[in-house]
Every structure is written in structure tokens, then in C-alpha cells.
Amino acid sequence: MERILSKPEYEEMLAQSRDKRMEWWREARFGMFIHFGLYSVIQRHEWAMALENFPVEEYEKLADQFCPKEGAPREWARLAAEAGMKYMVMTTRHHEGFSLWDSKVNPYNSVNYGPHRDIVREFVDACREYGLRIGFYSSLMDWHHPDCGRSAYDIKARERFNNYIYELNRELLTQYGKIDILWYDVAAPMEHAEGWNSLERNQILRQIQPDIIINNRSLLDEDFETPEEHIRVAKDRDWEACMTFNGLSWGYIDSNQAAPYSYNAQRILRMLATVTAGGGNLLLNIGPTPDGSVPAEAIKPLKTVGCWLIANREAVYGKVDRCQSMWTNPLCTITRKGNVLYCWNWIWPNNGQLVLGGFFTRLKSARLLGVGQEIKFEQDKYRIILKNLPEKSPDQVAGVAVFALEFEESPRFAGASAYPALNKGRVY
């Protein structure tokens, strides 16, 4: 192969190709995370092996009990498409070390044990059937491998373990055609990219898959940041918030226990509104049941979101402009594309009008997405008043109506305040 680039050279190479590689991802907005592995069998947290101090020999016995039904990945992909998601990321191998493909490097896998099937192949085929981009989650930590822990202080063990990690990812990126995302997780026990040989490994893997997108969890910046279980806008770079469906676990927990904590459609839409305003993506996780079925509490909310997105897709997908202030009044938040602000209404006004404060730019037109209804309005010095509104929210799917507000020029507004002095003169 060609020489390994220095870190500055590598970062410059990535910068030159990033816009082209990231174009589809920046417009996709919404993806499905799948955490599926041996921890699913015992219906507990995906860190159960470590947190419950399972001996390796005892945990290994779960491998023959891991028997996902035929067609399970197709069920995930169908729901993802129905939910309006544009890509999926699946745990090909979690920290427990069990690979879900026919690995020659790691005999501890789903072809030699359990279902005796290549679950990664089934996942890839399902994604392609439903037109979804394909992401592989790949743990750097491996509790099953004897060299993992000792690699922190034993150079020979570190060399063997890094080679093992490289070979696993080489298999994944050479056996299934074009792959869109490599989603690393938990770079432990080594604390720096040098200890993981990340610079060399990622360059070699990118030669195999030149268009691939890589996250920042191999301790290099790579292509995008990954705030976990919270939504945090990353300044001046791409980012994706990864969220569990219930705030409890990435792996499966019995539906009767997890359901009270699970998100409804409106809460998922709030997350979508926030990531869209910040120019990021939402990767929302489901942990399939032991047989691979989608948890019951996830189905209705995701299908509801998908129906809502059909009517309101204009406010979510595609290239967006970041909004530093989301608020225009206590009932709404906004997303933006050029001269158009999309006003997401969470609580419908009870007096037939909606007042939006803090605007410095003249409004050209207002309409309701979905129904396409033109809305009458008035505008004074700082306020926009949307008038003659229906008695109830026109959105019959989730109760979240969206107004498209087109301005005569790029909109300037002061967020929640109609008075610039209270915002220290700051406008957006």
C-alpha cells in the first residue's frame, strides 16, 4: 500500500473529500441504531457481562441460546423505512466479543454458534431491499479476547489485539459490498489513538471503502461527533446524537418493564426538531427481543413519526441552516432552510392566532405544511401574528403542525425576545 500519511496529511485528505462523502448523510437526518447480541438472550443491559462479573466460560454458554428468527433484520429495516429513517447502524460485534458474521478471525460468531447464520449478511440485504444506507457498529473493546485488558501495559499483547481489531474490520468492509458508515465504540483500555494504531488502521480501511464515513470514537476526529444520550450541537462540524428508545438500555429489556419509560411520537419529533435546528442527525436505537423481533412499545411511535414525516418532510430532510436560537414563542420551535423558517407548533393556540416574536425581517408568505393551506398574517415592528387559525391543530397524526414562513430575505430574529436590548442586540 501507499505510505501512511501523517495526522495533518490525513486530516487534509479527509477535508478534501468530506463534503462529497457526507452529502447523503447531511440530508438523511434520521437513522435507526440496532443493538443485538448475546445480552439480548438474558434481556438485560448490554454491559451485563462486565457489570455482573460474568466469567467468560459462563457467558459463552449464551451463544448457543442466541437464535434470532429468520427475517428479523428485514423486520427492522421495514420499520425503519416506515419511520422515515434513511440509514441503519447495527452492532456487528459488541463489547462481549461475539461476532454476528462468518468471521475467520473470530470463531466466536453466529455462524459457528446459535443460529448458524450470518446475521450481518441478512442485515445488509435487508437495508438494500428497503433503500437504507448501511452502517456497521464495531467495538474496539472486547471482553472475550484475552489480549484486550493486558494490551494497556503489554506491547506484544497490544500488537496482537490491534491486529485482531484490524482484521475484524477488514472482513466487514470486504465481504458485503459498499458500506456507508463505520461506527466505532469504546476505545478501551488504550487511552490515545496512538495506542490503537487508529491512524494507520483507518487509512487502510478507507482504501477498501473510499466513500465510507467514520465517527470519532477511535480517538481521531474523523468525520462526525457522536454525543450519546443527549443532544449537543457540535460547533463547526458534523454530529449525530445517538439515543436509546427508553433511556434505560441499548439492549433489550422486557417490554412490560421498559414501556413506561419509552418515547412517544411527540418526544421523538422534539428530538428531530432539535437535531435539525442544529444541523445534526438523530440515530435512535431499538434493542430487539431475544428472537429478533422489534419491541412492541417501539412500533406505534415510529410508524406515527413516519406518517408525520410524509406530510412534513420539507422541514426535516435535506440541507438545513443551523439555528442558534430555536424559540420564537413558548408554543413553537424552528428549523431553517435559507429564507424559510419552519415553525414547529407543539401546543395549539386557543384563540385562533399565533404570535411569533423577535423578527427583524419582513415575512413574504405563510403556509401550513401537509395541507398546503395559506395562512393570513400581520407583522408589526418585531411581531408576526398568524391569523384565522383552525380551532384545533390541523395535524391529525401527532398533533404537531408546521408553518412554513418564507421571508423576503434571510431572516433575522432575536429568538424569544421582541426587544433586541434583552438579547444584547444579538440577532440570527
C-alpha positions as CSV (number, residue, x, y, z in Angstrom):
1,M,0.0,0.0,0.0
2,E,1.0,3.6,-0.2
3,R,2.8,5.2,2.7
4,I,0.8,6.0,5.9
5,L,0.0,9.7,6.0
6,S,0.9,11.9,9.0
7,K,-2.1,13.1,11.0
8,P,-2.1,16.6,9.4
9,E,-1.9,15.0,6.0
10,Y,-4.7,12.5,6.8
11,E,-6.9,15.3,8.1
12,E,-6.3,17.4,5.0
13,M,-7.2,14.4,2.8
14,L,-10.4,13.8,4.7
15,A,-11.3,17.5,4.5
16,Q,-10.9,17.5,0.7
17,S,-13.3,14.6,0.3
18,R,-15.7,15.1,3.2
19,D,-18.4,17.2,1.5
20,K,-18.9,14.6,-1.2
21,R,-18.8,11.7,1.2
22,M,-21.1,13.3,3.7
23,E,-23.7,14.8,1.3
24,W,-26.2,12.0,1.7
25,W,-25.7,11.8,5.5
26,R,-26.2,15.5,6.0
27,E,-29.6,15.3,4.2
28,A,-30.7,12.0,5.8
29,R,-31.4,13.4,9.3
30,F,-32.8,10.2,10.9
31,G,-31.4,6.7,11.3
32,M,-32.0,3.5,13.3
33,F,-29.5,2.0,15.7
34,I,-29.7,-1.7,16.4
35,H,-28.1,-3.3,19.5
36,F,-28.4,-7.0,19.2
37,G,-26.2,-9.7,20.7
38,L,-25.9,-12.3,23.4
39,Y,-27.1,-9.8,26.0
40,S,-30.4,-9.9,24.2
41,V,-30.9,-13.5,25.4
42,I,-30.9,-12.6,29.1
43,Q,-33.0,-9.5,28.5
44,R,-30.7,-7.2,30.4
45,H,-28.3,-4.4,29.9
46,E,-25.8,-4.8,27.0
47,W,-23.0,-4.3,29.6
48,A,-24.2,-7.3,31.7
49,M,-21.1,-9.4,31.1
50,A,-18.9,-6.8,32.7
51,L,-21.2,-5.2,35.2
52,E,-22.4,-8.5,36.6
53,N,-18.9,-10.1,36.5
54,F,-19.9,-13.0,34.3
55,P,-17.0,-15.5,34.0
56,V,-16.1,-15.8,30.3
57,E,-16.9,-19.5,30.3
58,E,-20.4,-18.9,31.8
59,Y,-21.2,-16.1,29.4
60,E,-20.1,-18.2,26.4
61,K,-23.0,-20.6,27.0
62,L,-25.4,-17.9,25.8
63,A,-24.0,-18.3,22.3
64,D,-26.0,-21.5,21.7
65,Q,-29.1,-19.8,23.1
66,F,-28.9,-16.9,20.6
67,C,-31.3,-17.9,17.9
68,P,-32.9,-14.9,16.1
69,K,-35.8,-15.9,13.9
70,E,-35.5,-15.9,10.1
71,G,-36.2,-12.5,8.6
72,A,-35.6,-10.5,11.8
73,P,-33.3,-7.9,10.1
74,R,-35.9,-7.5,7.4
75,E,-38.4,-6.6,10.1
76,W,-36.1,-3.9,11.4
77,A,-35.4,-2.4,8.0
78,R,-39.1,-2.4,7.1
79,L,-39.9,-0.5,10.3
80,A,-37.0,1.9,9.7
81,A,-38.3,2.8,6.3
82,E,-41.8,3.2,7.6
83,A,-40.5,5.5,10.3
84,G,-38.9,7.8,7.7
85,M,-35.3,6.7,8.6
86,K,-32.7,6.8,5.9
87,Y,-30.0,4.6,7.3
88,M,-29.3,1.9,9.9
89,V,-26.3,1.0,12.1
90,M,-26.1,-2.5,13.6
91,T,-23.8,-3.9,16.3
92,T,-21.8,-6.4,14.3
93,R,-19.8,-7.2,17.5
94,H,-20.4,-5.6,20.8
95,H,-18.0,-5.4,23.8
96,E,-18.9,-9.0,24.7
97,G,-16.8,-10.1,21.6
98,F,-19.5,-12.2,19.8
99,S,-19.4,-11.6,16.0
100,L,-22.6,-11.7,14.1
101,W,-20.9,-12.7,10.8
102,D,-18.9,-15.6,9.4
103,S,-15.6,-14.4,10.8
104,K,-12.4,-16.4,10.2
105,V,-10.6,-14.1,12.6
106,N,-13.1,-14.7,15.5
107,P,-14.5,-18.2,15.7
108,Y,-16.8,-17.0,18.5
109,N,-19.6,-16.0,16.0
110,S,-23.2,-16.5,14.9
111,V,-22.2,-19.0,12.1
112,N,-20.4,-21.4,14.4
113,Y,-22.9,-21.0,17.3
114,G,-26.6,-20.2,17.9
115,P,-28.4,-19.6,14.6
116,H,-25.5,-20.8,12.4
117,R,-26.3,-17.9,10.1
118,D,-24.6,-14.7,9.0
119,I,-26.7,-12.0,10.6
120,V,-24.6,-9.2,9.2
121,R,-25.4,-10.5,5.7
122,E,-29.1,-10.6,6.5
123,F,-28.9,-7.1,7.8
124,V,-27.1,-5.8,4.7
125,D,-29.5,-7.5,2.4
126,A,-32.5,-6.0,4.3
127,C,-31.0,-2.5,4.2
128,R,-30.6,-2.7,0.4
129,E,-34.1,-4.1,-0.1
130,Y,-35.6,-1.1,1.7
131,G,-33.2,1.5,0.2
132,L,-31.4,2.3,3.5
133,R,-27.8,3.2,3.8
134,I,-25.7,0.7,5.8
135,G,-23.7,1.3,8.9
136,F,-21.5,-1.2,10.9
137,Y,-21.0,-0.7,14.6
138,S,-17.6,-2.1,15.6
139,S,-16.5,-2.2,19.2
140,L,-12.8,-1.6,19.9
141,M,-13.1,-3.1,23.4
142,D,-13.5,-6.9,23.6
143,W,-14.1,-8.6,26.9
144,H,-13.8,-12.1,25.3
145,H,-10.3,-11.6,23.8
146,P,-7.5,-12.5,26.3
147,D,-5.3,-9.7,25.0
148,C,-7.8,-6.8,25.4
149,G,-7.1,-5.9,29.0
150,R,-3.4,-6.6,29.0
151,S,-2.9,-4.6,25.9
152,A,-2.8,-1.5,28.1
153,Y,0.6,-2.5,29.5
154,D,1.9,-5.4,27.4
155,I,3.3,-4.2,24.0
156,K,3.1,-7.7,22.4
157,A,-0.4,-8.1,23.6
158,R,-1.2,-4.7,22.1
159,E,0.2,-5.6,18.8
160,R,-1.8,-8.9,18.7
161,F,-5.0,-7.2,19.8
162,N,-4.7,-4.2,17.3
163,N,-4.1,-6.7,14.5
164,Y,-7.2,-8.6,15.6
165,I,-9.3,-5.4,15.6
166,Y,-7.9,-4.5,12.1
167,E,-8.7,-8.0,10.7
168,L,-12.2,-7.9,12.0
169,N,-12.9,-4.6,10.4
170,R,-11.2,-5.7,7.2
171,E,-13.5,-8.7,7.0
172,L,-16.6,-6.5,7.5
173,L,-15.5,-4.0,4.8
174,T,-14.6,-6.6,2.2
175,Q,-17.4,-9.2,2.4
176,Y,-20.6,-7.2,1.9
177,G,-20.1,-4.7,-0.9
178,K,-20.4,-1.0,-0.4
179,I,-20.7,0.1,3.3
180,D,-21.6,3.6,4.2
181,I,-20.7,4.1,7.9
182,L,-18.1,2.6,10.2
183,W,-19.3,3.4,13.7
184,Y,-16.6,2.7,16.3
185,D,-17.3,2.4,20.0
186,V,-15.4,2.4,23.3
187,A,-11.7,2.7,22.8
188,A,-10.5,1.0,25.9
189,P,-8.2,0.1,27.6
190,M,-5.8,2.3,25.5
191,E,-6.4,6.0,26.0
192,H,-4.9,7.5,22.9
193,A,-5.2,7.0,19.2
194,E,-1.6,6.0,19.0
195,G,-2.2,3.0,21.3
196,W,-4.9,1.8,19.0
197,N,-2.9,2.5,15.8
198,S,-6.1,4.3,14.6
199,L,-4.3,6.5,12.1
200,E,-2.8,3.6,10.2
201,R,-5.9,1.3,10.5
202,N,-8.4,3.9,9.4
203,Q,-6.3,4.8,6.4
204,I,-6.1,1.2,5.3
205,L,-9.8,0.7,5.8
206,R,-10.6,3.8,3.8
207,Q,-8.7,2.4,0.9
208,I,-11.1,-0.6,1.0
209,Q,-14.1,1.7,1.2
210,P,-13.2,5.1,-0.2
211,D,-16.6,6.7,0.4
212,I,-17.1,5.5,3.9
213,I,-17.9,7.8,6.8
214,I,-16.2,7.1,10.2
215,N,-17.2,8.5,13.6
216,N,-14.9,10.0,16.2
217,R,-14.7,7.1,18.7
218,S,-11.4,5.6,17.6
219,L,-9.9,8.7,19.3
220,L,-9.4,10.6,16.0
221,D,-11.8,13.4,14.8
222,E,-12.6,11.6,11.5
223,D,-16.0,12.7,10.0
224,F,-18.6,13.3,12.8
225,E,-19.1,13.6,16.6
226,T,-21.4,11.3,18.5
227,P,-23.0,12.8,21.6
228,E,-24.7,9.9,23.5
229,E,-28.0,10.0,25.3
230,H,-28.1,13.8,25.0
231,I,-28.4,16.3,22.1
232,R,-25.4,18.6,22.0
233,V,-24.7,20.7,18.9
234,A,-21.1,20.4,17.7
235,K,-19.7,23.7,16.5
236,D,-18.3,23.8,13.0
237,R,-18.5,20.1,12.3
238,D,-21.0,17.3,11.6
239,W,-22.6,15.5,14.5
240,E,-25.1,12.8,15.4
241,A,-27.0,12.3,18.6
242,C,-27.4,8.6,19.4
243,M,-30.3,7.9,21.8
244,T,-31.8,4.8,23.4
245,F,-35.6,4.4,22.9
246,N,-36.2,4.2,26.7
247,G,-33.4,5.9,28.5
248,L,-32.6,2.6,30.2
249,S,-30.6,0.4,28.0
250,W,-29.3,-0.1,24.4
251,G,-30.0,-3.8,24.6
252,Y,-33.4,-5.4,25.1
253,I,-35.3,-5.1,28.4
254,D,-38.6,-6.8,28.8
255,S,-41.3,-4.6,27.2
256,N,-43.6,-4.6,30.2
257,Q,-40.8,-3.2,32.3
258,A,-39.4,-0.8,29.7
259,A,-42.7,0.5,28.1
260,P,-43.4,3.2,30.8
261,Y,-40.0,4.8,30.0
262,S,-40.2,4.6,26.2
263,Y,-40.6,7.6,23.9
264,N,-43.9,8.5,22.3
265,A,-44.1,10.0,18.8
266,Q,-44.2,13.6,20.1
267,R,-41.0,13.1,22.1
268,I,-39.2,11.6,19.1
269,L,-40.4,14.6,17.0
270,R,-39.0,17.0,19.6
271,M,-35.6,15.3,19.3
272,L,-35.8,15.5,15.5
273,A,-36.6,19.2,15.7
274,T,-33.6,19.9,17.9
275,V,-31.1,18.0,15.8
276,T,-32.5,19.5,12.6
277,A,-32.2,23.1,14.1
278,G,-28.6,22.3,15.0
279,G,-27.7,20.7,11.6
280,G,-27.2,17.2,13.1
281,N,-28.7,13.8,12.8
282,L,-30.7,11.5,15.2
283,L,-29.7,7.9,15.5
284,L,-32.5,6.3,17.5
285,N,-31.9,2.8,19.0
286,I,-34.1,-0.2,19.4
287,G,-32.9,-3.3,21.2
288,P,-34.6,-6.3,19.5
289,T,-36.2,-9.1,21.7
290,P,-34.3,-12.4,22.1
291,D,-35.8,-13.8,18.8
292,G,-35.0,-10.5,17.0
293,S,-38.5,-9.0,17.0
294,V,-39.0,-5.3,17.3
295,P,-40.0,-4.3,20.9
296,A,-43.8,-3.8,20.9
297,E,-43.5,-0.3,22.5
298,A,-41.4,1.0,19.6
299,I,-43.7,0.1,16.7
300,K,-46.6,2.6,17.0
301,P,-44.4,5.6,17.9
302,L,-42.1,5.0,15.0
303,K,-44.9,4.4,12.5
304,T,-46.6,7.6,13.7
305,V,-43.4,9.6,13.2
306,G,-43.1,8.1,9.7
307,C,-46.6,9.2,8.8
308,W,-45.9,12.6,10.1
309,L,-42.7,12.9,8.1
310,I,-44.6,12.1,4.9
311,A,-46.6,15.4,5.3
312,N,-43.8,17.5,6.9
313,R,-40.6,16.2,5.2
314,E,-39.8,19.6,3.9
315,A,-39.0,20.8,7.5
316,V,-36.6,17.9,8.2
317,Y,-34.7,16.4,5.3
318,G,-32.2,18.0,3.1
319,K,-29.7,20.8,3.6
320,V,-30.6,23.0,6.6
321,D,-29.1,26.1,8.1
322,R,-28.2,25.9,11.8
323,C,-30.4,28.0,14.1
324,Q,-28.6,29.3,17.2
325,S,-32.0,30.1,18.8
326,M,-34.9,27.7,18.4
327,W,-37.6,29.7,20.2
328,T,-40.0,32.3,18.7
329,N,-42.6,31.9,21.4
330,P,-43.4,29.4,24.2
331,L,-45.5,27.2,21.9
332,C,-43.1,26.7,19.0
333,T,-39.5,26.0,17.9
334,I,-38.0,26.5,14.5
335,T,-35.8,24.9,11.8
336,R,-34.4,26.8,8.8
337,K,-33.6,26.5,5.1
338,G,-32.4,29.7,3.5
339,N,-35.2,32.3,3.6
340,V,-37.7,29.8,5.0
341,L,-38.3,29.2,8.8
342,Y,-40.2,26.1,9.7
343,C,-42.2,26.8,12.9
344,W,-43.0,23.5,14.7
345,N,-46.1,24.1,16.9
346,W,-46.2,21.8,20.0
347,I,-49.2,23.3,21.7
348,W,-52.0,24.7,19.5
349,P,-53.2,28.2,20.4
350,N,-56.7,28.5,21.7
351,N,-57.6,32.0,20.4
352,G,-57.3,31.5,16.6
353,Q,-53.9,33.2,16.3
354,L,-50.2,32.5,16.9
355,V,-47.9,35.3,17.8
356,L,-44.2,35.0,17.0
357,G,-41.8,37.5,18.5
358,G,-38.4,39.0,17.8
359,F,-38.3,39.3,14.0
360,F,-36.4,42.0,12.0
361,T,-37.1,40.7,8.5
362,R,-40.4,41.1,6.5
363,L,-42.4,38.0,6.1
364,K,-43.4,37.2,2.5
365,S,-45.8,34.3,3.0
366,A,-47.0,31.7,5.5
367,R,-48.5,28.2,4.9
368,L,-49.2,25.0,6.8
369,L,-47.2,22.0,5.6
370,G,-49.1,18.9,4.8
371,V,-52.4,20.6,4.0
372,G,-50.7,23.4,2.0
373,Q,-53.1,26.0,3.4
374,E,-52.0,29.6,3.0
375,I,-52.2,31.5,6.4
376,K,-53.1,35.1,6.7
377,F,-50.7,37.2,8.8
378,E,-49.9,40.7,10.1
379,Q,-46.4,42.0,11.0
380,D,-45.6,45.0,13.2
381,K,-42.1,46.1,14.2
382,Y,-41.0,42.9,15.8
383,R,-44.0,40.6,15.8
384,I,-45.6,38.2,13.3
385,I,-49.3,37.3,14.0
386,L,-50.6,34.3,12.2
387,K,-54.4,34.8,12.0
388,N,-57.7,32.9,11.5
389,L,-56.2,29.6,12.5
390,P,-58.4,26.5,12.9
391,E,-59.8,25.7,16.3
392,K,-57.7,22.6,16.6
393,S,-54.3,21.6,15.2
394,P,-54.7,20.5,11.6
395,D,-52.1,17.8,12.1
396,Q,-54.2,14.7,12.8
397,V,-51.2,12.3,13.0
398,A,-49.2,13.6,16.0
399,G,-50.7,17.0,16.8
400,V,-47.6,18.8,15.7
401,A,-48.4,21.3,12.9
402,V,-45.6,23.0,11.0
403,F,-45.8,26.5,9.5
404,A,-43.5,27.4,6.6
405,L,-42.6,31.1,6.9
406,E,-40.9,32.5,3.8
407,F,-39.2,35.8,4.3
408,E,-38.2,38.4,1.7
409,E,-34.5,37.9,2.6
410,S,-32.5,35.8,5.0
411,P,-34.5,36.0,8.3
412,R,-33.0,38.0,11.2
413,F,-34.6,37.3,14.5
414,A,-33.8,37.6,18.2
415,G,-35.1,34.3,19.5
416,A,-37.7,34.6,22.3
417,S,-37.4,38.3,22.9
418,A,-39.1,41.0,20.8
419,Y,-36.6,43.5,22.2
420,P,-33.0,43.5,21.0
421,A,-31.8,45.1,24.2
422,L,-32.8,42.0,26.2
423,N,-30.8,39.8,23.8
424,K,-27.8,42.2,23.9
425,G,-28.5,43.1,20.3
426,R,-27.9,39.6,19.1
427,V,-29.8,38.5,16.0
428,Y,-29.6,35.4,13.9
